[in-house]
Amino acid sequence: MGCLVAAVLVIGLPVACTAVLSLGGTDEWRPTAIEARSICEDWVTGRLVSPSTAVFNNGETTGGPNAYKVTGTVDSENALGGTVRTDWTCDAEYSEGDQQWHGGTDID
């Protein structure tokens, strides 16, 4: 039984991978809306008085495939220790040239 499982893995896995690639699979990476939101949340966190207290709420991500506008709110502590809700917007653009995200955030 063990030999049969090994044979299936040795023969079946390369065949399955070849089939997936021939159906249009690609190893070329593209930025996604989820990654744009994540980088924007990182940028917003860096601008907060108490970044470790940040709790991000639902927002909206539009655009693509390399440029996104992300909006949302974040709850975090202010300098006095009180929790405040802050609106924010972010423009994030992925540059294939240097393979980095560029942009900025506006916090209200």
C-alpha positions as CSV (number, residue, x, y, z in Angstrom):
1,M,0.0,0.0,0.0
2,G,2.8,2.4,0.9
3,C,4.5,1.8,-2.5
4,L,1.2,2.7,-4.3
5,V,0.9,6.0,-2.4
6,A,4.5,6.8,-3.2
7,A,4.0,6.0,-6.9
8,V,0.9,8.2,-7.1
9,L,2.8,11.1,-5.4
10,V,5.9,10.8,-7.6
11,I,3.9,10.5,-10.9
12,G,0.7,12.3,-10.1
13,L,2.0,15.5,-8.6
14,P,4.2,16.5,-11.6
15,V,1.4,15.7,-14.0
16,A,-1.1,17.7,-11.9
17,C,1.3,20.7,-11.8
18,T,1.9,20.6,-15.5
19,A,-1.8,20.4,-16.2
20,V,-2.5,23.5,-14.0
21,L,0.2,25.5,-15.8
22,S,-1.0,24.5,-19.2
23,L,-4.5,25.8,-18.3
24,G,-3.2,29.3,-18.0
25,G,-1.6,29.2,-14.5
26,T,1.3,31.7,-14.1
27,D,4.0,32.3,-11.7
28,E,3.8,36.1,-12.3
29,W,2.8,38.0,-9.2
30,R,0.3,40.8,-9.3
31,P,-0.6,43.1,-6.4
32,T,-4.0,42.6,-4.9
33,A,-6.6,44.7,-3.1
34,I,-5.9,42.8,0.1
35,E,-2.2,43.6,-0.1
36,A,-3.0,47.3,-0.8
37,R,-5.3,47.4,2.2
38,S,-2.6,45.8,4.4
39,I,0.1,48.2,3.4
40,C,-2.3,51.1,3.9
41,E,-3.1,49.9,7.4
42,D,0.6,49.7,8.1
43,W,1.1,53.3,7.0
44,V,-1.9,54.5,9.1
45,T,-0.6,52.5,12.2
46,G,2.7,54.3,11.9
47,R,0.9,57.7,12.2
48,L,-1.0,56.9,15.4
49,V,-0.1,58.1,18.9
50,S,-0.6,54.5,20.2
51,P,-0.1,52.1,17.3
52,S,-0.3,49.0,19.4
53,T,-3.9,49.8,20.2
54,A,-5.1,50.1,16.6
55,V,-8.3,48.2,15.7
56,F,-9.2,48.6,12.0
57,N,-12.9,48.6,11.0
58,N,-14.4,47.7,7.6
59,G,-13.7,50.1,4.8
60,E,-13.6,50.1,1.0
61,T,-10.9,49.3,-1.5
62,T,-11.2,50.5,-5.1
63,G,-9.0,50.5,-8.1
64,G,-6.4,48.1,-9.4
65,P,-4.5,46.3,-10.6
66,N,-1.5,48.4,-9.5
67,A,-3.1,51.5,-8.0
68,Y,-5.7,51.4,-5.2
69,K,-7.6,53.9,-3.0
70,V,-8.4,52.5,0.4
71,T,-10.7,54.1,3.0
72,G,-11.7,53.1,6.5
73,T,-11.8,53.9,10.2
74,V,-9.5,52.9,13.0
75,D,-10.1,52.9,16.7
76,S,-7.0,53.6,18.8
77,E,-6.0,55.4,22.0
78,N,-5.1,59.0,22.0
79,A,-2.4,60.8,24.1
80,L,-4.8,60.8,27.1
81,G,-5.6,57.1,26.9
82,G,-9.1,57.5,25.6
83,T,-10.2,55.5,22.5
84,V,-11.1,57.6,19.5
85,R,-12.3,56.6,16.0
86,T,-10.5,58.2,13.2
87,D,-11.4,58.2,9.4
88,W,-8.5,57.6,7.0
89,T,-7.9,57.4,3.3
90,C,-4.9,56.0,1.5
91,D,-3.6,55.9,-2.1
92,A,-1.2,53.0,-2.7
93,E,0.5,52.3,-6.0
94,Y,2.7,49.3,-6.7
95,S,5.7,50.1,-8.8
96,E,6.9,47.1,-10.9
97,G,10.2,49.0,-11.5
98,D,11.4,48.9,-7.9
99,Q,8.8,46.3,-6.7
100,Q,7.7,48.6,-3.8
101,W,4.4,50.2,-2.7
102,H,4.3,54.0,-2.9
103,G,1.7,56.4,-1.7
104,G,0.4,58.0,1.4
105,T,-2.4,58.4,3.9
106,D,-4.7,61.2,5.1
107,I,-6.0,60.8,8.6
108,D,-8.9,63.0,9.8
